[in-house]
């Protein structure tokens, strides 16, 4: 029997607007996620999917409804953002960035940090000498791997990846998605993948929800949904994007 790790019930999120009624970005969304599941939230820009992701991480207030992780402390829910380069301090080396996380959260003794950083880099497929580099010296794909390593430093149980590959070319997208899938198995992680591209989630997600205008329009097992999408919005979304499966 699968253990539920996240329960979202009738989630409503409003954005305040000066002199106007609030804008309702998320309109009564409900779904659940199981432990060690690769779960997708898919929809076009502005559909509310990233708003849901940020609310789950505590970065946005919830207007009403609920979103709760079961037996998972907040620090064990980590987010990987789309703009990997922008999320890294350009004045700090990669080693300094990772060391800061280890230091602030007391995750590792000072004398063991160099070895711990090398281990984190190896876990995301990067050599130890990358610790000496600055973000500007690395590719977008490498910076995204650093962002993942930074999340892993917190020993998470859940990773929320918000459009983690949309800024990367197709071959790099595939490698980053493969990395997330491998980490899920190796670390028994639960991963929520936020994407505007159904093709991106096709080969990795177990289940997914499709959002449009703040609402869920379709949900289900990934294989079934891709084989026979029922909602016209899902059909159009699937037809409009390239298939990256051949890049794997």
C-alpha positions in Angstrom: 0.0 0.0 0.0 1.3 3.4 -1.0 1.9 6.0 1.7 0.6 9.5 1.1 3.2 12.2 1.6 1.3 15.3 0.4 -2.4 16.1 0.6 -3.8 19.2 -1.2 -7.4 20.0 -0.6 -9.5 22.8 -2.2 -6.5 25.0 -2.5 -7.3 28.6 -3.3 -4.5 31.3 -3.8 -5.2 35.0 -4.4 -2.8 37.7 -5.5 -3.7 41.1 -4.0 -4.1 44.0 -6.5 -4.0 47.7 -5.5 -7.4 49.2 -5.9 -8.9 46.1 -7.4 -10.3 42.8 -6.2 -7.6 40.1 -5.7 -6.7 37.9 -8.7 -7.6 34.3 -8.1 -4.6 32.3 -9.5 -5.6 28.9 -8.1 -9.2 27.9 -7.8 -10.0 25.0 -5.5 -7.2 22.6 -6.5 -7.1 19.1 -4.9 -4.7 16.3 -5.3 -2.4 13.9 -3.4 1.1 12.6 -3.9 2.6 9.4 -2.6 6.0 8.7 -1.1 8.7 8.1 -3.7 6.4 9.2 -6.5 7.4 11.3 -9.5 4.4 13.5 -9.8 3.8 16.1 -12.6 1.9 19.4 -12.6 1.6 20.5 -16.2 0.0 23.5 -17.9 0.8 26.6 -19.9 2.4 29.8 -18.5 -0.1 31.5 -16.2 -2.2 28.4 -15.4 -1.3 28.5 -11.7 1.1 25.6 -11.5 4.1 27.6 -10.2 1.9 29.3 -7.7 0.9 25.9 -6.4 4.6 24.9 -6.2 5.6 28.1 -4.3 2.7 27.7 -1.9 3.8 24.1 -1.1 7.3 25.4 -0.3 5.9 28.1 2.0 6.9 30.9 -0.4 3.4 32.1 -1.0 0.4 32.4 1.5 -2.6 30.2 1.0 -5.9 32.0 0.8 -8.0 29.0 1.8 -8.0 25.3 1.7 -5.0 23.2 2.8 -1.7 21.8 1.6 0.1 19.5 4.1 3.1 17.2 4.0 2.7 14.2 6.3 5.6 13.8 8.8 7.9 15.9 6.6 9.4 19.1 8.2 9.6 22.2 6.1 13.4 22.1 5.6 13.0 18.6 4.1 10.9 20.1 1.2 13.4 21.7 -1.2 12.8 23.7 -4.4 14.8 23.7 -7.7 14.1 26.7 -9.8 14.0 27.3 -13.5 16.7 30.0 -13.6 19.6 28.0 -12.2 22.2 30.6 -13.0 20.2 33.4 -11.4 19.6 31.4 -8.3 23.3 31.2 -7.6 25.4 34.0 -6.1 27.7 35.2 -8.9 30.3 36.4 -6.3 30.6 33.0 -4.7 32.3 29.9 -5.9 30.3 26.8 -6.1 32.1 25.4 -3.2 31.3 28.5 -1.1 27.6 28.3 -2.1 27.4 24.7 -1.0 29.5 25.3 2.2 27.1 28.1 3.2 24.2 25.7 3.2 26.1 23.2 5.2 27.2 25.9 7.7 23.9 27.8 8.2 22.0 24.6 8.8 24.7 22.8 10.8 24.6 19.9 8.4 28.3 19.1 8.5 31.4 19.8 10.7 33.7 22.4 9.2 36.6 19.9 8.8 34.3 17.6 6.8 32.8 20.2 4.4 35.3 19.8 1.6 34.6 16.0 1.4 30.9 16.6 1.7 30.9 19.1 -1.1 32.8 16.7 -3.4 30.3 14.0 -2.6 27.4 16.3 -3.4 29.0 17.2 -6.7 29.7 13.6 -7.6 26.1 12.8 -6.8 24.9 15.2 -9.5 27.6 14.1 -12.0 30.1 16.9 -11.6 33.9 16.6 -10.7 35.2 17.9 -7.4 37.1 20.8 -9.1 33.8 22.4 -10.0 33.8 23.7 -6.4 36.4 26.2 -7.4 34.4 27.7 -10.3 32.0 30.6 -10.4 28.5 30.3 -11.9 29.5 32.3 -15.0 32.1 29.8 -15.8 29.6 26.9 -16.0 26.9 26.0 -18.6 23.2 26.2 -17.8 23.0 22.4 -17.4 25.9 22.4 -14.9 24.3 25.3 -12.9 21.1 23.3 -12.7 23.0 20.3 -11.4 24.5 22.7 -8.8 21.0 23.8 -7.8 20.0 20.2 -7.4 23.2 19.5 -5.3 22.3 22.5 -3.1 18.8 21.0 -2.5 20.4 17.6 -1.8 22.6 19.2 0.9 19.5 19.6 3.0 18.8 15.9 3.0 15.3 16.4 1.5 12.5 14.0 1.3 10.6 16.1 -1.3 12.0 18.1 -4.2 9.8 20.5 -6.1 11.3 21.2 -9.5 9.7 24.3 -11.1 10.4 24.2 -14.8 13.9 22.9 -14.1 14.8 22.1 -17.8 12.8 24.7 -19.8 15.9 26.9 -20.3 18.1 24.0 -21.5 18.5 22.5 -24.9 16.8 19.1 -25.6 19.8 16.8 -25.0 20.6 18.6 -21.7 17.0 18.4 -20.7 17.1 14.7 -21.0 20.2 14.3 -18.9 18.9 16.5 -16.1 15.6 14.6 -16.0 17.5 11.3 -16.0 19.5 12.6 -13.0 16.3 13.5 -11.1 14.9 10.0 -11.8 18.1 8.4 -10.6 18.2 10.5 -7.4 14.6 9.6 -6.7 15.5 5.9 -6.6 18.8 6.3 -4.9 17.5 8.6 -2.1 13.9 7.5 -2.0 12.8 11.0 -2.9 9.4 12.3 -3.8 9.6 14.6 -6.8 7.1 17.1 -8.0 7.9 18.3 -11.5 6.3 21.5 -12.7 6.4 22.0 -16.5 4.6 23.6 -19.4 5.6 20.8 -21.6 3.8 17.4 -21.5 6.6 15.8 -23.5 9.1 16.7 -20.7 7.2 14.7 -18.1 6.3 11.8 -20.4 9.2 9.5 -19.6 9.6 10.2 -15.8 6.3 10.9 -14.2 4.1 8.3 -12.6 1.0 10.4 -12.4 0.2 14.0 -13.3 -2.4 16.7 -13.2 -3.0 19.2 -16.0 -3.9 22.7 -15.1 -5.6 25.5 -17.0 -6.7 28.9 -15.7 -6.1 27.9 -12.1 -8.0 24.6 -12.2 -7.3 21.0 -12.8 -8.8 19.9 -16.1 -7.4 16.3 -16.2 -5.5 13.9 -14.0 -4.4 10.4 -13.9 -1.7 7.8 -14.6 0.9 9.2 -17.0 0.9 6.3 -19.5 -2.9 6.3 -19.7 -3.2 10.0 -20.0 -0.6 10.3 -22.7 -2.1 7.4 -24.7 -5.6 8.7 -24.5 -6.0 12.3 -23.3 -9.6 13.1 -22.6 -9.8 16.9 -22.2 -9.4 19.1 -25.3 -6.9 21.3 -23.5 -4.7 18.3 -22.8 -5.0 17.1 -26.3 -3.9 20.5 -27.7 -1.1 20.7 -25.2 0.2 17.3 -26.1 0.0 18.0 -29.8 1.8 21.3 -29.6 5.1 20.3 -28.1 8.0 18.3 -29.5 8.7 14.8 -28.1 12.1 14.6 -26.3 11.8 10.8 -25.7 14.4 10.1 -28.5 17.0 12.2 -26.5 17.1 9.6 -23.8 
